[in-house]
Amino acid sequence: MNKKLAAVLSGGAVLILALTGCTSEEGNKELDAWAKKVCDQVPAQNAKISAAYVAITKAAKDTSSTPKELQAADSKAFQDLADGYKARAALIRDAGAPPGVEGGAKNQQDVVKKLTDLSAAYADLKKQVDGLNTKDQGKFASGLKDVSAEMKQVETQRQNAIASLKKLESGDVKTALTSQDGCKQAVESGAAG
């Protein structure tokens, strides 16, 4: 059952790279400053999110883990994902709308909402995992099955957040973001991982 959970989470790297893409030589100083504000913090957030997905996948593959160990690993990973996506939402909220971009404010607000909702969904999964009965193998397995089912809904939220980020990062915003070192680092570390 935990392998299903890991399979759902393994696609999480896509979201990590959602703020990156190809570069262009054209520039807009205000938009470039906005992109720098966003990209300076991306590597640290991506590291936390990536590590959480790796931890869940590792825990799912480790058949020697006790229910208590599995619960602890999943709980920490879900908390890290909740924190990582909350930080990403705050970063984009605090950066404001990308300047000079048509529909930028609406797209920015949509991204913030979707990332905030995704963070809350991971926090709920943490609560669910924390409440699992680790003393009874059958009850633990049943509870883990429920968590896995909930993960399917969270995966839909994650896909919606990716789509929203891609919409925000299109055109001139994409050019500005991908010219920043922090977003370049995110592409390189994502490709390596």
N, C-alpha and C positions, 0 to 999 in steps of 0.2 A: 504494500500500500504506500509506503514512503517513497518507493521508486516512482510512482505516479506523481507524487508531490514534487519530487526532484525534476521530473520531466517538464512539468508545468513551469517550474522556476528557471530551468536552464535557458529559456528564451529571454531572461532578464537582461542579458548583455545588450540586447537591441536598444533598450531604453537608455543605457549608459552612453551609447553613441548617438543618441537622437539630436544632440546639439552640435553635430559635426558634419563635415562634407567637403566639397571642393572649394578651392580659392579662386579669386579673381583679382586683377590689378586695380580695379576701380575702388574708390573709397569715399566715405562720408565721415568727417571727423567726429561729429556728435554720435553717429551710429557706432563708429569704431570705439569710442570711449564707453558707450553702453556695453558693447561686446566684451571689452576688457574687464569691466566690472563683473560680468557674468562668468567669463572664462577663467578669471583668476582663482575662483573657488571650485571650479568643476573637478580638477584632479582629486582633491581630498574627498569630495562627495562620491565620486565614482569609485574610489578605492573602498570606501565603506560599503557601498551597494554591491560591488563585485565580490568583496570578501563574504558578505552575507549569503549571496547566491552559491558561492563555492562551499561554504559551511553546510548549507542545507543539502546540497548534492552529495557532499562527502558523508554526512550523517546518514543519508538514505542508502548509500552503497555499503556502509559499514554494518555488516550483518551481526557483528559481535557486540554491538551497542546494547546496553540494557535499556528498558523503557525510560528510566530516569535520565540516563545519559542522552538519549535521543530527544527527550523532552527539553532538557537543558540546552542542547545545541540548536534545536528548532526555535525555542523561545528567544534565545539571544539573537539568532539570525533575523527573526521577524521583528524584533525590537530595532535592530540595526537598519533594516529596510524601512521601517516606519520613520526612524530618525533621518535616514538619508533622503527619503522623498520629501519629508517635511522641510529639511534644509534646502533642498532644491526648489521647492515651492516658495519658501521665504526669499531665497536669492532672486528669483525671477520677479516676485512681488516687489521687493525692495529696489530692484534695478529700474522698475517702471517700464512703461511701454517703450519699445524701440523707437527712437526719434525719427520723424520724417517717413514713417512707413504706414501706408494706407492700411487701416484695419489693425494696426499694431496693438492698440490698447485693448481691443476686443479679444484678439488672439492671446495676448499676455494674460488677461483675466481668466480666459478659458484654461490655459495651461496651469495657472496657479490653483484653480478650483480642482482640476483633475488630479494634479499631484497631491494636493491636500487630501482629497478623497482616497487616493491610493495609500497614502500614509496611514490614514485612519483604518483602512481595510487591513493593513498589515498589523496595526496595533490590536485590532479585533482578533486576528489569527493568533497573535501572541497570547491574548487572554484565553482563547480556546485551548491552546496547547498547554498553558499553565494549569488549566483546570482538568487535564486528563488524569485518569486514575492509573498511576504507574505501578501499583501493587498487584493489580489484576491484569494479566496478559490479555485476556479476552476483551475486557472493557477498554484497555488501552488501544488495542487494535481497532475496535469499533469507533472509538473517539478519533483515532488517527484517520480513519476512513471519512468521518465527517469533516475533518480539517481538509482532507484532500478534495472533497466535494466543494467546499468553500473556496479553495484555491482556484477552481475553474472560474468562479465569478470574479475573483481578484485578477486573474489573467485577462479577462475581458476589460476590466478597468485599466490594467497596464497597457493593453493594446490601444485603448482610447487615449491614454496619456501620451503614448508614442505618436499617435496620429496628430494630436494637438500640438506637440512639440515640433513635429515636422512642418506643420502649417505655420507656426511662429517663425521657424528658422528658414523659411523659403526666401528666395530672391536676394535682395540686398542684405537682409539680416544674416542669411547663410554665409554670404561673402565676408561680412564683418566678423562673424563668429569664427570662421575657419582661418582667419588671418591672425588670430590670437594664439599665443603659445600654450595657454592652458587647455584650449580646445584641441590644439594639435596633439598635445600630450595624451588627451583622452582617446583620440583616434589611435595613436601608437600603442598605448597600453591595452586598449580593447582588441586591437589586431593581434597583439602578442598573447593575450589571454584567451 
